[in-house]
Amino acid sequence: MQRLRSSISIPWLAASVVIVLAIWCNSMVPGSDSSEISHGVLAMVQGFLVDLGLPASWVSNFIIRKMAHFTEYAALGVSVSVALDRHAHLDCARVLTIASTVLIAASLDEVIQLFVPGRCGQVADVLLDCMGAITGVAASSFVRRRIAKRSIS
């Protein structure tokens, strides 16, 4: 446990808290307002694809909303992994701590939505959130290890 404490990065821990609070604040937005926001993002993404000469009709509100889940939890995965493992030495204790942190945040996120008009909590979203976090942790570990190898060479 002492080794885990000595490798905690306070700035990244603060960033993780900010990300979680932002995620939970988004979950407190009523369904109609949340839908309006995601439809606005959908219009921007489709417009961007059309401007590039690419097909855009395949992008749906459902895809935008699920990508938002995945992306925000990928960012959380990066920040939590750096916060709790700043030297990129993933061991069992760190992996369990990171996984528990993300699972609790994702579960509470969906519970919050149960109490917001027009929203609903979904187990599938917890799984999607965890997949995003796993991607963020893996990408963060890969990049940090590559950087460490280069600095040694």
N, C-alpha and C positions, 0 to 999 in steps of 0.2 A: 504493500500500500504506500510506503514511503517513496518508492521509486515512481509510482504513478503521480503522487503529489509533486515531486520534484520536476516532473516534465510538463506540468500544466502551464499554459500560456494565458495569462490574465487578459491581454487585449483580445485574443481569439475567443476566450470564454465570454467576454463582454459582447463580442460580435455575435456569438451563438445565441445569447440571451435576446439581443435585439432582433435577430432573425425569427426566433420563436415567437416573440411578442408581435412582430409584424404578421406572421402567419396566423396567429390567434386573433388578431384584430381583423384580418380579412375574413375569418370565419364568423365574426360577429356582424358582418354586413348582411342585412336582410336579403332574402333570395331574389327579389325583384331588382334591387340595386346591384347585386352581384352579377345577375344575368345581363344587366345593361352594360356593366363594365366589360364582361367577357365578349359581348357582341361588338363593343367598340374595338377591342383587341382583334377580334375576328375580321372586322372590316379593314383594319390596318394591315394585317397579315395578308389577306386576300389581295388588297390593293398593291402591296409590295410585290407579291408573286406575279400579278398581272403586269406591273411595270417592268419586271424582268422577262416578260414573255413566257412565263410558265403557267401551267394550269393551276387554277386556284379553287375550283368548285369542290375539290375533295376535302378541303380544310373546313371543319365544322366547329360549331360551338362546343360540342362534346370534346373534340380533340384539343381545342384551346384550353378548356378547363382542366383536362387530365394532364396536359403538358405543364400547366401552371403548378399543379400538385408535384409532379416529378421534378421540375426545375427548382422550386423553392426548397424542397427537401434535399436535392443534390447540393444546393448551396449550404444548407444546414449540415449535411454530411461532411462537406469540406471543412466548415468552421469548427464543428465539434471534434473532428479527427485531429486538426491542427491544435486545437485548444487542449485536448487531453493526451496528445501524442506528438508534441512539437518536434521530436527528433526522429519521427517515422520508424519507431521500433515496435510495430504492432505485435503485442504478445496477448495471451489469452485474457488477462485482466483488462487490458485496454480495449480489446475488441468487445468484450462483454459490457464494459462501461459505456462505450460509444453506442452499441446496439440498444442497450437499455434506455439510454437517454433519448435516442431517436424514436424508439417504439413508444415510450411514454408521451413524448411531444405529439406524435402522430395520433395516438389514441385519444389524448385530451382534445386535440384539434377537432376530431370527429364528434366527441361528446359535446363540445361547445355548440356545434352546429345543430344538435338535437333540440336546443333551447332557443334557436333563432328562427323567427317566422320565415317560412318559405325555404328553409334549408333542412337537410337531413344528413345524419352521420352514416357513413358507409364503411363496412369492413374492407371492401375492395379498395377504397381510397387509402386506408391504413397500409395495405399491402403495396399499393403504388407508391405511397410516400416512402416506405422502407426501401423499395427498389431504387428510388431516386437517391436516397441517402447512401445506400450501398455503392451506387455509381460515384457519388461525390467522394466517399471515403477511399474507394479504389483509385480514382483519378488523382486525388490529393497524395496518397501514398506513393503512387507511381512517379508523379512529378517530383516530389520531394526526394525520393531515392535517386532519381536521375540527376538532380541538382547536386546531391551529396557526392555521388560518384564523380561528377565532373570537377567538383572542388577539390577532391582528393588527388585527381590526376594531374 
